[in-house]
């Protein structure tokens, strides 16, 4: 059995009471808090930046799993470190020097992550795996919540699981997009050990969050 981390995406939370929502999913059993930062340029949506994350940091002690969908990335690394991000994930397409960016994230005191869009191959990571602590497979095209799961990404997960196992390093393999009680077991069987879910966690209000999280952590033999 593989231990599976659940990282609820606050993109699906009630923004009018975001601090309370984070405290609620913390209490309900979330392992990390997934924060999607979008700039309206790299992806077609706007969310929030480092100042908001800094204010939310006091709401939980759980790791902040921050996914940057912005370009350029490098000028903002220190700001997210100061705001309290624990993991900072970037896209290879967001800058010209991925290896340097990952080094800068680690130097700022955070764990470096790389996100792969549906059209981005696993092979792009071959020469930067040693600098990577988390790989995020996007099983939807990034920018909006509530999209349907793209099944072809399971093959990419299998490729990445083989690449990670060959390194002997404890790299988190995470997936985001269309995850629910039906698709999460498929992703876990393919090799992920972290699930990002928004709608599937936040549906039904705070009283349902604990059960929603449990439903994403099924007993799947791997």
C-alpha positions as CSV (number, residue, x, y, z in Angstrom):
1,X,0.0,0.0,0.0
2,X,1.2,3.5,-0.8
3,X,0.7,6.4,1.6
4,X,-1.3,9.1,-0.2
5,X,-1.1,12.7,0.7
6,X,-4.3,14.9,0.2
7,X,-3.7,18.5,-0.8
8,X,-7.0,20.3,-1.1
9,X,-7.0,23.1,-3.6
10,X,-8.4,26.3,-2.1
11,X,-9.4,27.4,-5.6
12,X,-12.7,25.7,-4.8
13,X,-13.1,27.2,-1.3
14,X,-15.4,30.0,-0.3
15,X,-13.2,33.0,-0.9
16,X,-15.3,35.2,1.4
17,X,-14.2,33.0,4.4
18,X,-10.9,31.6,3.1
19,X,-9.1,31.5,6.5
20,X,-12.0,29.5,8.0
21,X,-12.0,27.2,5.1
22,X,-8.3,26.4,5.5
23,X,-8.7,25.8,9.2
24,X,-11.6,23.4,8.4
25,X,-9.8,21.3,5.8
26,X,-6.8,21.2,8.2
27,X,-9.1,19.8,10.9
28,X,-10.7,17.4,8.4
29,X,-7.4,15.7,7.7
30,X,-5.7,17.5,4.8
31,X,-2.0,16.8,4.6
32,X,-1.1,19.9,2.7
33,X,-2.8,23.1,1.4
34,X,-2.7,23.5,-2.3
35,X,-2.6,27.1,-3.5
36,X,-2.9,28.0,-7.2
37,X,-1.3,31.3,-8.1
38,X,-2.4,32.4,-11.6
39,X,-1.5,35.6,-13.4
40,X,-4.0,35.8,-16.3
41,X,-1.1,35.6,-18.7
42,X,0.5,32.2,-18.4
43,X,-3.0,30.7,-17.8
44,X,-6.4,32.4,-18.5
45,X,-7.4,33.2,-14.9
46,X,-6.4,35.4,-12.0
47,X,-6.2,34.3,-8.4
48,X,-4.0,35.8,-5.7
49,X,-0.3,36.4,-4.9
50,X,2.2,36.3,-2.0
51,X,0.5,39.0,0.2
52,X,-2.6,36.9,0.5
53,X,-0.6,33.7,1.2
54,X,1.2,35.5,3.9
55,X,-2.1,36.4,5.6
56,X,-3.3,32.8,5.3
57,X,-0.2,31.3,6.8
58,X,-1.4,31.9,10.4
59,X,-4.5,29.7,9.7
60,X,-2.7,26.4,9.7
61,X,0.6,24.7,10.3
62,X,0.2,22.3,7.4
63,X,2.6,22.7,4.5
64,X,1.6,25.3,1.8
65,X,1.9,23.5,-1.6
66,X,2.1,26.5,-3.9
67,X,1.6,26.0,-7.6
68,X,2.8,29.0,-9.7
69,X,1.0,29.4,-13.0
70,X,2.8,32.6,-13.7
71,X,5.6,33.9,-16.0
72,X,8.3,35.0,-15.3
73,X,8.8,33.1,-12.1
74,X,12.2,34.0,-10.8
75,X,11.5,37.6,-9.7
76,X,8.8,36.3,-7.3
77,X,10.6,33.4,-5.6
78,X,11.8,35.3,-2.5
79,X,8.3,36.8,-2.0
80,X,6.7,33.4,-1.8
81,X,9.4,32.2,0.5
82,X,8.8,35.1,2.9
83,X,5.0,34.5,2.6
84,X,5.4,31.0,4.0
85,X,5.3,28.7,1.0
86,X,6.9,25.3,1.8
87,X,6.8,23.8,-1.7
88,X,7.0,26.0,-4.8
89,X,6.1,24.4,-8.1
90,X,6.8,25.9,-11.5
91,X,6.2,25.1,-15.1
92,X,9.1,24.4,-17.5
93,X,7.5,26.8,-20.0
94,X,7.4,29.7,-17.5
95,X,11.1,30.6,-17.9
96,X,14.3,29.9,-19.9
97,X,16.4,28.2,-17.2
98,X,14.4,25.6,-15.3
99,X,17.5,24.1,-13.5
100,X,18.5,27.6,-12.2
101,X,14.9,28.3,-11.1
102,X,14.8,25.1,-9.1
103,X,18.1,25.9,-7.5
104,X,16.9,29.3,-6.6
105,X,13.7,27.9,-4.9
106,X,15.8,25.5,-2.8
107,X,18.2,28.3,-1.9
108,X,15.3,30.3,-0.7
109,X,14.4,27.6,1.8
110,X,11.6,25.9,-0.1
111,X,11.2,22.5,-1.8
112,X,11.3,22.8,-5.6
113,X,8.5,21.3,-7.7
114,X,7.8,21.1,-11.4
115,X,4.4,21.0,-13.0
116,X,3.7,19.2,-16.3
117,X,0.8,20.4,-18.5
118,X,-1.1,17.6,-20.4
119,X,1.0,18.3,-23.5
120,X,4.4,18.4,-21.7
121,X,6.3,15.1,-21.8
122,X,7.8,13.4,-18.8
123,X,11.2,13.4,-20.5
124,X,11.6,17.1,-19.9
125,X,12.5,16.2,-16.3
126,X,15.3,13.7,-17.0
127,X,18.1,16.2,-16.4
128,X,16.6,18.1,-13.4
129,X,15.3,15.2,-11.3
130,X,18.1,15.7,-8.8
131,X,16.9,19.2,-8.2
132,X,13.2,18.3,-7.9
133,X,11.3,17.3,-4.7
134,X,7.8,17.3,-6.2
135,X,6.4,16.6,-9.7
136,X,2.9,17.7,-10.4
137,X,1.0,16.1,-13.3
138,X,-1.8,18.3,-14.6
139,X,-4.7,16.0,-15.6
140,X,-6.6,19.1,-16.9
141,X,-5.4,22.1,-18.8
142,X,-4.5,24.6,-16.0
143,X,-6.5,27.8,-15.4
144,X,-9.9,26.7,-14.0
145,X,-11.3,24.3,-11.5
146,X,-14.1,21.8,-12.2
147,X,-12.7,20.3,-15.5
148,X,-12.9,16.6,-16.5
149,X,-10.0,14.3,-15.9
150,X,-7.7,13.6,-18.9
151,X,-7.1,9.8,-18.8
152,X,-4.0,10.0,-21.1
153,X,-2.1,11.5,-18.2
154,X,-2.1,8.2,-16.4
155,X,0.5,6.9,-18.9
156,X,2.7,9.9,-18.0
157,X,2.3,9.1,-14.3
158,X,3.5,5.6,-14.9
159,X,6.5,6.9,-16.8
160,X,7.3,9.4,-14.0
161,X,6.9,6.7,-11.3
162,X,9.6,4.6,-13.1
163,X,11.9,7.6,-13.4
164,X,11.5,8.5,-9.7
165,X,12.0,4.9,-8.5
166,X,15.2,4.7,-10.5
167,X,16.7,7.7,-8.7
168,X,16.1,6.2,-5.2
169,X,15.0,9.7,-4.1
170,X,11.7,10.4,-2.2
171,X,10.1,12.7,-4.8
172,X,6.4,13.4,-4.3
173,X,4.4,12.5,-7.4
174,X,1.3,14.6,-7.4
175,X,-1.7,14.9,-9.7
176,X,-4.2,17.8,-10.1
177,X,-7.3,18.1,-12.2
178,X,-10.7,16.3,-12.1
179,X,-9.7,14.1,-9.1
180,X,-12.6,12.5,-7.2
181,X,-13.5,9.1,-5.6
182,X,-13.6,7.5,-9.1
183,X,-10.4,9.0,-10.7
184,X,-8.2,9.1,-7.6
185,X,-7.8,5.3,-7.3
186,X,-6.7,5.1,-11.0
187,X,-4.1,7.8,-10.4
188,X,-2.8,6.1,-7.3
189,X,-2.6,2.8,-9.1
190,X,-0.6,4.5,-11.8
191,X,2.0,5.7,-9.3
192,X,1.0,9.1,-7.6
193,X,1.3,9.5,-3.9
194,X,-0.3,13.0,-3.6
195,X,-3.8,14.0,-4.8
196,X,-4.8,17.6,-5.4
197,X,-8.6,18.1,-5.3
198,X,-10.8,21.1,-5.1
199,X,-14.5,20.5,-5.9
200,X,-14.3,16.9,-4.6
201,X,-13.1,18.2,-1.2
202,X,-15.1,21.4,-0.8
203,X,-18.5,20.1,-1.9
204,X,-21.2,19.9,0.8
205,X,-19.7,22.4,3.2
206,X,-17.4,22.0,6.2
207,X,-19.3,19.1,7.8
208,X,-18.6,17.0,4.7
209,X,-14.9,17.8,4.3
210,X,-13.5,14.9,6.4
211,X,-15.6,12.3,4.5
212,X,-14.7,13.9,1.2
213,X,-11.0,13.7,2.1
214,X,-11.3,10.0,3.2
215,X,-13.0,9.2,-0.1
216,X,-9.9,10.3,-2.0
217,X,-7.6,8.1,0.1
218,X,-8.9,4.6,-0.9
219,X,-7.1,1.4,-0.2
220,X,-5.5,0.7,-3.6
221,X,-2.9,-2.1,-4.0
222,X,0.2,-0.9,-5.8
